[in-house]
Amino acid sequence: MSDNPQPQSQQVQLRIDESRMDTTYANTIRTSTTPDEVVLDFGINLPMPSPDGKPLISFNVGSRIVLNWRGAKRLAISLGQVIRQFEERNGEIPLGGTGESSQGGPRLAE
């Protein structure tokens, strides 16, 4: 018999408190990193004319999320799983480029 008993598995109940939650929309994200953290700025790209009349896109940051690298990896895995499941049901999500629509995102006037 061992002197170190095996830890017993326990079920832990998770309660989610959404009473102070804010919901925001973002159509773009900017990432930056440090050796310890990943910084995610979520916001909205807004097309507007510049003072010289040329097209300009303004990035208005609405939320900043700072994660340690482990949290960032868990987020990446989770997003990969939900995107894969969505695409299996609905087809590949186009990322844009020539000939593809950004479907509802802001656009510069032509």
Backbone as JSON Lines, residues from 0, in Angstrom:
{"i":0,"aa":"M","n":[0.84,-1.17,0.0],"ca":[0.0,0.0,0.0],"c":[0.89,1.23,0.0]}
{"i":1,"aa":"S","n":[0.51,2.23,-0.74],"ca":[1.3,3.45,-0.89],"c":[1.02,4.43,0.24]}
{"i":2,"aa":"D","n":[2.06,5.2,0.6],"ca":[1.88,6.25,1.61],"c":[1.14,7.46,1.04]}
{"i":3,"aa":"N","n":[1.16,7.62,-0.28],"ca":[0.5,8.76,-0.93],"c":[-0.8,8.31,-1.56]}
{"i":4,"aa":"P","n":[-1.92,8.59,-0.91],"ca":[-3.2,8.19,-1.51],"c":[-3.45,8.98,-2.79]}
{"i":5,"aa":"Q","n":[-4.11,8.34,-3.72],"ca":[-4.46,8.99,-4.98],"c":[-5.5,10.08,-4.73]}
{"i":6,"aa":"P","n":[-5.32,11.26,-5.33],"ca":[-6.34,12.29,-5.16],"c":[-7.66,11.84,-5.8]}
{"i":7,"aa":"Q","n":[-8.73,12.14,-5.1],"ca":[-10.04,11.76,-5.61],"c":[-10.55,12.86,-6.54]}
{"i":8,"aa":"S","n":[-11.2,12.43,-7.6],"ca":[-11.77,13.36,-8.55],"c":[-13.06,13.94,-7.96]}
{"i":9,"aa":"Q","n":[-13.18,15.26,-8.03],"ca":[-14.39,15.92,-7.54],"c":[-15.07,16.64,-8.69]}
{"i":10,"aa":"Q","n":[-16.37,16.7,-8.65],"ca":[-17.1,17.52,-9.59],"c":[-17.23,18.91,-8.98]}
{"i":11,"aa":"V","n":[-16.93,19.92,-9.76],"ca":[-17.05,21.3,-9.31],"c":[-18.16,21.96,-10.12]}
{"i":12,"aa":"Q","n":[-19.07,22.58,-9.41],"ca":[-20.17,23.28,-10.06],"c":[-19.69,24.68,-10.46]}
{"i":13,"aa":"L","n":[-19.97,25.08,-11.68],"ca":[-19.57,26.39,-12.19],"c":[-20.8,27.27,-12.3]}
{"i":14,"aa":"R","n":[-20.75,28.44,-11.68],"ca":[-21.83,29.41,-11.81],"c":[-21.28,30.62,-12.56]}
{"i":15,"aa":"I","n":[-21.98,31.04,-13.56],"ca":[-21.55,32.16,-14.39],"c":[-22.4,33.37,-14.05]}
{"i":16,"aa":"D","n":[-21.73,34.44,-13.61],"ca":[-22.41,35.69,-13.25],"c":[-22.27,36.67,-14.42]}
{"i":17,"aa":"E","n":[-23.35,36.93,-15.12],"ca":[-23.35,37.84,-16.26],"c":[-23.95,39.2,-15.9]}
{"i":18,"aa":"S","n":[-24.13,39.48,-14.61],"ca":[-24.82,40.7,-14.2],"c":[-24.02,41.97,-14.53]}
{"i":19,"aa":"R","n":[-22.71,41.9,-14.63],"ca":[-21.91,43.08,-14.95],"c":[-21.28,42.99,-16.33]}
{"i":20,"aa":"M","n":[-21.76,42.1,-17.15],"ca":[-21.21,41.87,-18.49],"c":[-21.65,42.97,-19.45]}
{"i":21,"aa":"D","n":[-20.75,43.38,-20.31],"ca":[-21.06,44.29,-21.41],"c":[-20.9,43.51,-22.71]}
{"i":22,"aa":"T","n":[-21.78,43.76,-23.65],"ca":[-21.67,43.15,-24.96],"c":[-21.35,44.24,-25.97]}
{"i":23,"aa":"T","n":[-20.32,44.02,-26.76],"ca":[-19.94,44.98,-27.79],"c":[-19.7,44.25,-29.09]}
{"i":24,"aa":"Y","n":[-19.77,44.98,-30.17],"ca":[-19.51,44.43,-31.5],"c":[-18.12,44.87,-31.94]}
{"i":25,"aa":"A","n":[-17.4,43.99,-32.6],"ca":[-16.1,44.33,-33.18],"c":[-16.01,43.7,-34.56]}
{"i":26,"aa":"N","n":[-15.5,44.47,-35.52],"ca":[-15.28,43.9,-36.84],"c":[-13.79,43.81,-37.17]}
{"i":27,"aa":"T","n":[-12.95,44.15,-36.19],"ca":[-11.51,44.0,-36.39],"c":[-10.8,43.84,-35.05]}
{"i":28,"aa":"I","n":[-9.59,43.36,-35.11],"ca":[-8.81,43.14,-33.9],"c":[-7.35,43.5,-34.19]}
{"i":29,"aa":"R","n":[-6.72,44.1,-33.2],"ca":[-5.29,44.39,-33.27],"c":[-4.63,43.62,-32.14]}
{"i":30,"aa":"T","n":[-3.53,42.95,-32.43],"ca":[-2.83,42.19,-31.4],"c":[-1.44,42.76,-31.19]}
{"i":31,"aa":"S","n":[-1.01,42.73,-29.95],"ca":[0.38,43.05,-29.62],"c":[0.78,42.13,-28.48]}
{"i":32,"aa":"T","n":[2.08,41.96,-28.31],"ca":[2.56,41.0,-27.33],"c":[3.72,41.55,-26.52]}
{"i":33,"aa":"T","n":[3.89,40.96,-25.36],"ca":[5.07,41.15,-24.53],"c":[5.58,39.75,-24.2]}
{"i":34,"aa":"P","n":[6.72,39.61,-23.57],"ca":[7.16,38.27,-23.2],"c":[6.18,37.55,-22.26]}
{"i":35,"aa":"D","n":[5.34,38.31,-21.55],"ca":[4.44,37.71,-20.57],"c":[2.97,37.69,-20.99]}
{"i":36,"aa":"E","n":[2.59,38.53,-21.95],"ca":[1.16,38.73,-22.23],"c":[0.87,38.91,-23.71]}
{"i":37,"aa":"V","n":[-0.4,38.67,-24.03],"ca":[-0.96,38.96,-25.34],"c":[-2.05,40.01,-25.12]}
{"i":38,"aa":"V","n":[-1.98,41.1,-25.88],"ca":[-2.95,42.18,-25.76],"c":[-3.82,42.17,-27.02]}
{"i":39,"aa":"L","n":[-5.13,42.08,-26.82],"ca":[-6.09,42.06,-27.92],"c":[-6.95,43.31,-27.83]}
{"i":40,"aa":"D","n":[-6.86,44.17,-28.84],"ca":[-7.72,45.35,-28.93],"c":[-8.83,45.04,-29.94]}
{"i":41,"aa":"F","n":[-10.07,45.04,-29.47],"ca":[-11.23,44.81,-30.32],"c":[-11.86,46.15,-30.66]}
{"i":42,"aa":"G","n":[-12.27,46.32,-31.9],"ca":[-12.87,47.59,-32.26],"c":[-13.56,47.54,-33.59]}
{"i":43,"aa":"I","n":[-13.86,48.73,-34.08],"ca":[-14.61,48.88,-35.32],"c":[-13.8,49.73,-36.28]}
{"i":44,"aa":"N","n":[-13.62,49.21,-37.49],"ca":[-13.03,49.99,-38.56],"c":[-14.13,50.84,-39.18]}
{"i":45,"aa":"L","n":[-13.92,52.14,-39.22],"ca":[-14.89,53.05,-39.8],"c":[-14.29,53.77,-41.0]}
{"i":46,"aa":"P","n":[-14.82,53.53,-42.19],"ca":[-14.31,54.25,-43.37],"c":[-14.77,55.7,-43.34]}
{"i":47,"aa":"M","n":[-13.87,56.61,-43.66],"ca":[-14.21,58.03,-43.71],"c":[-13.23,58.73,-44.62]}
{"i":48,"aa":"P","n":[-13.63,59.88,-45.15],"ca":[-12.69,60.61,-46.01],"c":[-11.65,61.33,-45.15]}
{"i":49,"aa":"S","n":[-10.42,61.38,-45.64],"ca":[-9.38,62.14,-44.95],"c":[-9.5,63.6,-45.38]}
{"i":50,"aa":"P","n":[-8.8,64.51,-44.71],"ca":[-8.89,65.93,-45.08],"c":[-8.54,66.2,-46.55]}
{"i":51,"aa":"D","n":[-7.65,65.38,-47.13],"ca":[-7.3,65.58,-48.54],"c":[-8.22,64.84,-49.5]}
{"i":52,"aa":"G","n":[-9.3,64.24,-48.96],"ca":[-10.3,63.57,-49.79],"c":[-9.98,62.13,-50.12]}
{"i":53,"aa":"K","n":[-8.84,61.64,-49.68],"ca":[-8.49,60.24,-49.94],"c":[-9.16,59.35,-48.9]}
{"i":54,"aa":"P","n":[-9.41,58.08,-49.26],"ca":[-10.05,57.17,-48.3],"c":[-9.18,56.96,-47.07]}
{"i":55,"aa":"L","n":[-9.82,56.86,-45.92],"ca":[-9.15,56.64,-44.65],"c":[-10.01,55.7,-43.82]}
{"i":56,"aa":"I","n":[-9.39,54.77,-43.13],"ca":[-10.13,53.9,-42.21],"c":[-9.65,54.23,-40.8]}
{"i":57,"aa":"S","n":[-10.6,54.54,-39.94],"ca":[-10.31,54.83,-38.54],"c":[-10.63,53.61,-37.71]}
{"i":58,"aa":"F","n":[-9.69,53.19,-36.86],"ca":[-9.89,52.03,-35.98],"c":[-10.23,52.55,-34.59]}
{"i":59,"aa":"N","n":[-11.48,52.4,-34.18],"ca":[-11.94,52.82,-32.86],"c":[-11.94,51.62,-31.93]}
{"i":60,"aa":"V","n":[-11.02,51.63,-30.96],"ca":[-10.89,50.51,-30.02],"c":[-12.02,50.6,-29.0]}
{"i":61,"aa":"G","n":[-12.77,49.51,-28.86],"ca":[-13.86,49.46,-27.91],"c":[-13.54,48.68,-26.65]}
{"i":62,"aa":"S","n":[-12.7,47.65,-26.79],"ca":[-12.36,46.8,-25.65],"c":[-10.93,46.32,-25.8]}
{"i":63,"aa":"R","n":[-10.25,46.21,-24.68],"ca":[-8.9,45.64,-24.65],"c":[-8.92,44.46,-23.68]}
{"i":64,"aa":"I","n":[-8.44,43.32,-24.15],"ca":[-8.33,42.12,-23.34],"c":[-6.85,41.76,-23.25]}
{"i":65,"aa":"V","n":[-6.36,41.56,-22.03],"ca":[-4.97,41.17,-21.82],"c":[-4.96,39.75,-21.24]}
{"i":66,"aa":"L","n":[-4.24,38.87,-21.9],"ca":[-4.17,37.46,-21.5],"c":[-2.72,37.06,-21.28]}
{"i":67,"aa":"N","n":[-2.51,36.11,-20.35],"ca":[-1.18,35.49,-20.31],"c":[-1.12,34.51,-21.47]}
{"i":68,"aa":"W","n":[0.05,33.98,-21.76],"ca":[0.21,33.13,-22.93],"c":[-0.61,31.84,-22.84]}
{"i":69,"aa":"R","n":[-0.76,31.3,-21.65],"ca":[-1.58,30.08,-21.51],"c":[-3.04,30.37,-21.82]}
{"i":70,"aa":"G","n":[-3.54,31.49,-21.3],"ca":[-4.92,31.89,-21.61],"c":[-5.1,32.15,-23.1]}
{"i":71,"aa":"A","n":[-4.11,32.76,-23.73],"ca":[-4.18,33.03,-25.17],"c":[-4.23,31.73,-25.96]}
{"i":72,"aa":"K","n":[-3.45,30.74,-25.53],"ca":[-3.47,29.46,-26.23],"c":[-4.81,28.77,-26.06]}
{"i":73,"aa":"R","n":[-5.37,28.82,-24.85],"ca":[-6.71,28.23,-24.64],"c":[-7.75,28.93,-25.51]}
{"i":74,"aa":"L","n":[-7.66,30.25,-25.62],"ca":[-8.58,31.0,-26.48],"c":[-8.42,30.58,-27.93]}
{"i":75,"aa":"A","n":[-7.18,30.46,-28.4],"ca":[-6.93,30.06,-29.79],"c":[-7.51,28.68,-30.08]}
{"i":76,"aa":"I","n":[-7.33,27.74,-29.16],"ca":[-7.86,26.38,-29.34],"c":[-9.39,26.42,-29.37]}
{"i":77,"aa":"S","n":[-9.98,27.15,-28.45],"ca":[-11.44,27.24,-28.38],"c":[-12.02,27.87,-29.65]}
{"i":78,"aa":"L","n":[-11.42,28.97,-30.1],"ca":[-11.89,29.61,-31.34],"c":[-11.72,28.69,-32.54]}
{"i":79,"aa":"G","n":[-10.6,27.98,-32.6],"ca":[-10.4,27.04,-33.69],"c":[-11.47,25.96,-33.73]}
{"i":80,"aa":"Q","n":[-11.86,25.47,-32.55],"ca":[-12.89,24.44,-32.49],"c":[-14.25,24.96,-32.94]}
{"i":81,"aa":"V","n":[-14.66,26.14,-32.46],"ca":[-15.99,26.64,-32.85],"c":[-16.02,27.05,-34.31]}
{"i":82,"aa":"I","n":[-14.92,27.56,-34.85],"ca":[-14.88,27.91,-36.27],"c":[-14.94,26.65,-37.13]}
{"i":83,"aa":"R","n":[-14.2,25.62,-36.74],"ca":[-14.24,24.36,-37.48],"c":[-15.65,23.78,-37.49]}
{"i":84,"aa":"Q","n":[-16.32,23.78,-36.34],"ca":[-17.69,23.26,-36.27],"c":[-18.64,24.08,-37.13]}
{"i":85,"aa":"F","n":[-18.51,25.41,-37.11],"ca":[-19.35,26.27,-37.93],"c":[-19.14,25.97,-39.41]}
{"i":86,"aa":"E","n":[-17.87,25.88,-39.83],"ca":[-17.57,25.64,-41.24],"c":[-18.01,24.25,-41.69]}
{"i":87,"aa":"E","n":[-17.98,23.28,-40.81],"ca":[-18.47,21.94,-41.17],"c":[-19.96,21.98,-41.48]}
{"i":88,"aa":"R","n":[-20.7,22.83,-40.76],"ca":[-22.15,22.95,-40.98],"c":[-22.5,23.91,-42.12]}
{"i":89,"aa":"N","n":[-21.71,24.97,-42.31],"ca":[-22.11,26.07,-43.19],"c":[-21.16,26.37,-44.34]}
{"i":90,"aa":"G","n":[-20.06,25.69,-44.43],"ca":[-19.08,25.97,-45.48],"c":[-18.01,26.94,-44.98]}
{"i":91,"aa":"E","n":[-16.95,27.03,-45.77],"ca":[-15.8,27.84,-45.39],"c":[-16.16,29.32,-45.3]}
{"i":92,"aa":"I","n":[-15.64,29.97,-44.29],"ca":[-15.83,31.4,-44.09],"c":[-14.78,32.14,-44.92]}
{"i":93,"aa":"P","n":[-15.21,32.96,-45.9],"ca":[-14.21,33.71,-46.68],"c":[-13.61,34.84,-45.85]}
{"i":94,"aa":"L","n":[-12.33,35.08,-46.04],"ca":[-11.66,36.14,-45.29],"c":[-11.59,37.45,-46.06]}
{"i":95,"aa":"G","n":[-12.08,37.5,-47.26],"ca":[-12.05,38.74,-48.03],"c":[-11.01,38.67,-49.11]}
{"i":96,"aa":"G","n":[-10.86,39.78,-49.77],"ca":[-9.94,39.83,-50.9],"c":[-10.73,40.06,-52.17]}
{"i":97,"aa":"T","n":[-10.11,39.87,-53.29],"ca":[-10.75,40.16,-54.56],"c":[-11.92,39.22,-54.8]}
{"i":98,"aa":"G","n":[-13.04,39.82,-55.12],"ca":[-14.22,39.04,-55.47],"c":[-15.03,38.52,-54.31]}
{"i":99,"aa":"E","n":[-14.57,38.7,-53.1],"ca":[-15.31,38.19,-51.95],"c":[-15.93,39.35,-51.19]}
{"i":100,"aa":"S","n":[-17.11,39.15,-50.68],"ca":[-17.81,40.18,-49.91],"c":[-17.39,40.13,-48.46]}
{"i":101,"aa":"S","n":[-17.34,41.3,-47.82],"ca":[-17.06,41.32,-46.38],"c":[-18.35,41.2,-45.58]}
{"i":102,"aa":"Q","n":[-19.48,41.04,-46.27],"ca":[-20.78,40.77,-45.67],"c":[-21.08,41.63,-44.44]}
{"i":103,"aa":"G","n":[-21.43,42.87,-44.69],"ca":[-21.9,43.71,-43.61],"c":[-20.84,44.57,-42.96]}
{"i":104,"aa":"G","n":[-19.59,44.33,-43.24],"ca":[-18.54,45.16,-42.65],"c":[-18.47,46.51,-43.34]}
{"i":105,"aa":"P","n":[-17.82,47.48,-42.74],"ca":[-17.74,48.79,-43.37],"c":[-16.91,48.74,-44.64]}
{"i":106,"aa":"R","n":[-17.26,49.57,-45.6],"ca":[-16.57,49.61,-46.87],"c":[-16.3,51.06,-47.23]}
{"i":107,"aa":"L","n":[-15.21,51.27,-47.94],"ca":[-14.94,52.59,-48.49],"c":[-15.81,52.79,-49.72]}
{"i":108,"aa":"A","n":[-16.29,54.0,-49.91],"ca":[-17.1,54.29,-51.08],"c":[-16.24,54.15,-52.33]}
{"i":109,"aa":"E","n":[-16.87,53.64,-53.38],"ca":[-16.12,53.46,-54.65],"c":[-16.31,54.65,-55.54]}
